[in-house]
Amino acid sequence: MTIQPDPRTQQRSYDFKDTNEKLSYVLFVSSKVSKGRKAPLIVALHGLGGDGNFLVRDRLVDLAEEGGYIVVGPLGYNVSGWYGSPVIAMGGEPVPHLAELSEKDVMNVLEMTRKEFNVDPDRTYLLGHSMGGAGALFLGQKHAQEWAAVAALAPAAFMMEQNRADILGTMQKANVPVLIVQGDADPVVPPDNTRRWGATLKESGMKGEYVELKGADHGTVIANGMPDVFKLFNGTVKKH
């Protein structure tokens, strides 16, 4: 599945040494970014079957330009890598160690971006949609020290349901606020599933929010949820 890239983005690739392959990623750099000032960074994880262009476009790029952000959209090794979270197989031959490779790709792209740009380590954020939402919750807790805040849009976190209290609790202990956004007309990720994550988030008393958007489906939740995402990111600096 392909989509026309936003013309404001750069289409990049790098050598993934673990498998001797070239992996793609998408980069956007706001015109407000300068070498002399630390810039906020968003790592954006796309949904199943797509690539970084599915998320790093349109409203996300509009708001990133306005806020002076750098945004990177890793591939996640392949279009169905799940970013380290439990892999939901959708047919075809399974890739050995797919979850680990997918996670490593994300962390590689994060490190490369930090080396290339003057990234603010206290304003580095993690965002994901659908499969990427599950990845954001997983990598948000596994690498909690890296993020100032985490946002998950319609997270397809079905395989992590039983661990949601631990996952959210780990981010709470690391002072990482979590935003979960769900459309109430989503036919792909049932709202009832995401509401349970929202309820656990509220019960934990952690800094964060569950937002349900009336009339939003699995696709429109991306653009419609971006104002809430940037409200969180713009207002959050990592606490030490």
N, C-alpha and C positions, 0 to 999 in steps of 0.2 A: 504494500500500500504506500503510495507516494503522494506528496502534496507540494504544490508550488511554494518554494521558499519565500519568506518575506524578503523583499529586496534590500532591507536594511541590515540583514544578517550576513555573516560570513560562513561559508561551507568549508570546514577544516577536516583534516585527517591526521593520524599519527600512527607510528609503528607500535603495535601491541606485542611486546616481546614474548609474552606467555605462549602465544599461538603463532607467532610470525605472520600476523595479518595486519592490514591497514584498517583502522576503525575510524569512522566518521564522527564528527560532532559539530554542533552549530554554535556560533558565537555571535553575540551582539554586544557592542560597546557604545554606550551613550556618548553623544558629542560633548557632554559635560565632563567626561573623564579626562584627567590630566595626570602626567607622571608625578607631579609634585604634591598630589593630594591623594590620600587613600580612598579608594572607591568601594562601595558596597557591591557584593557579588551574590547572584542567585544561581544555584545549580537546579536545573529544571529537568524533571524526569518524565518522559512521554509515556503514553499508553500503549497497549498491546497492538502490534502490527504496524506501528508507525516509526518515525525517527524524531530527532530533535526538532524538526520543522513543524511538527504537529502542535507543539506547545510554545516554542520560541517564535511567536508571530503576533500580528494584530494587536490586541489590547495589552498583552504582556509587554510587547516591545514599546507600545505607546507610553505606558506608565514607567517602564524602565528608562526610556529616554528622558522623560520628565524628571525622574528622581535621580538621574546620574548613575545608573547601575551598569555593571557588566553582567551579562547573562550567558551561561553555557548550558547546552543541551546535549549530554552524552548519549551515545547510542545504547549503552547498557550491554555491550558485546554484540547482541543481535536484537531483532525487533520484538522478541519474546523472552527477554532475559530475566525479568523480575527483580533485578538490582539487589540480589542477595536474599530477598524474601522468598518464601516457599514457592517454587515454580509450579504453576498450573499448566500442565501439558495440553496443547491444543492440536495434537496430531503431528505426524512427521517423526523422523528419527531424533531421539533425545540427544542433546549435546552433553558429553561428560563434564561434570563440574560447572554446569551453566551458571548456577547461582553465584558461585565464587568468582567466575570470570566477569559476570555482569557487575558485581560489586566492585571488582578491581578496576574495571574500565571507568566507573564513576569517580573513584578516588584518584585515578591517574589524571583524569581531565581536571579535577579540582587542583591537583598539585601543579600541573602544567600552567594553568591559568594564574595561579599564585606566583609562579616564577616569571611569567611574561608581563604581568601587570602589578601595579601597586595596590593590592587588595587589602581591604581592612579586615583583619581576622575577627574583629568584634562585630562586624556587620556582614557576615557570611550566612546565607539563608538557603534552606532546602525546600523545594516545591515539587509536587508530583500530581499527575492526573491518572485516575483509574489504576492500571498496573503500576504506573509511576507513583500514584498515591500510596499504594501498598509499599512500594520501595522507599518512599519518603518516611513513612512511619517506621519501617525496619532500620534504614540507615540513620534515621533521626535518633533512634535510641542506641544503636550500636556505636555510632561515632558522635555521640552527643556533645563531646567537647569541641567539635568543629562548627557547630551551628549556633546562631543567635536566636533563630526561630525556625519552625517547621510548619508548612502548610500542605494539606492533602485535599485534593478535589475529587469527589466521588471515588474514594479509595476502594479498590477491589481487593480488600484485605481479608478475604474469606478464610484463608488458611491460617490466619493469626488471631482469629476470634477469641480462642480460649486464653490467649496470652495478652489480651489488650490492656488489662490492668497493669501488668508488669512493664509492657512497652511504654505506656503513657507515664507510669510511675518513674521509670528510668529517666525520662526527659524532665520530669518534675524535679527530681533530685539534682539534675544538672542545670536547673533554672532555664530550661528551654521551653518557651510557650508554644502551644500547638493550636493551629486553626484547622478545623475540618469543615469543609463546605460540601453540601449535598443538594441536588435538585430533587424536588418532590415528584417530578414526572420522569424520572430516570428509569428506563426499561432494562438497563444493563447491570447496574449496581443498585439493587433494591434499597429504597430509603430506610426500610426497617433495619437492615444490617448496619448502615452507617449511623443510625440513631442510637444503636447500642454503644458504638464508640463515643458518640456525643454524651450519652448518659454517664459512661465511665469517666470521661473527661470532667464532667461537672461534679461527679461524686468524689473525685480525687482532690478537688479543691485547688488544682493547679492553675497557673496562669494560662489562659487559652480560651477558645470559644468554639462552639458548634453552631454553624449557620446553615439554615435550610432555605433554599431559594424557591419561591412559588413559581411553578410553571417551567422551571429549568429542567432540561433533559441531560443525557450523558455528554452531549457535545456543547450545548449552550452554557453549561455550568462553568466552562473555562472562562469565557469572556465575562459572563455575569458575576463570577466569583472574584475576578481580579481586583476590584476596588477594595474588597475585604482583605485580600492577600497583602496588598500594598499598604493598607492601613496598619496591619500588624508589622510588616517589615520596616516601614518608615519610622515606626515608633519604638523599635526594639534594638537595643545594643546589648551585646552579651555581657552577662553579669559574671564576675569572677569570684 
